[in-house]
Amino acid sequence: MKKFFLIAVVLAFSSFCFADTTIMQKIEGSAIMGQPAMNTTQTIKIKGTKARIDLGNMHKYQILDLSTKKMFLVDPDKKEAMSMSVDMLNAAGAMFKSANQGSEVNVQNTGNTRTVNGFKCTDYVITLTGAMAMTSKQCVTKDIDYKDFEAFRPYAEGMIRTFMGDKGMAKLPQGMAASAETTISLMGQNHTSKTELQSVTKEEIPAAIFEVPKDFKLMEAPTGMPKQQ
């Protein structure tokens, strides 16, 4: 569940743009909560209410299906997939929300504008205080058409609201992070991540890639934190 939860948070903070859309990002991240450091690419493919997330350095991939409120961690090498409900993620988020009561959110528009890989963006500094403290330097672009994202908005905003609350949500800049450098302090550990938007393309994606292959063994995630193999 730790990996599912962290992936959900990354999606919530960096990917406000969906539907038959392919988003390519370069991502770097330090080790946290038993997960190794990352330096790879992330490809997010979206079709309707389904998303697939592939990391360049892994064979495993994730599928999110909002119509069934399910997430799947798919392992092609073992021909198996583990599923869990989005409600389980929300329950995990509620635990952090309880620990982060009284947190404060501050959003500063620096007024600085620049271009990242062809995307015009504005620099913001977002800080969150509390049990889960965060500082995020983001260059936010509005060059992206986000109307296709509406199906995912309740899910992604729900994850952000878990930490920031409704008042904090109202302060966030609209758009997508063309680049972001974020440091999170969680459970006594500091985690630093960097993302850089490489490309956004809109073209039809085959529906089959958003389905777990029928000959794969399907397992339900236990209520506790499953070990990552």
SULURUR-V672973 format. One line per field, one symbol per residue. phi: phi as a letter, one per 40 degrees, with the letter a starting at -180 (. if undefined). A space follows every 10 residues. Layout:
phi: ???
This chain:
phi: .dcdcccccd dccbbcabhc bbbbbcbbac cafgcccbaa bbbbbbagbb bbbbbcbbcc abbbbccbfb bbbbbcccfa abbacccccc cccccccccb cgcbbbbbcc gcbabbfgcc abcbbbbbbh cbcabbbbbc bbcccbcccd ccddcccccc cdcbgcccdc cccchbccaa bbbbbafgbb bbbbbbccab bbacbdcccc bcdccccbbc ccccccccb
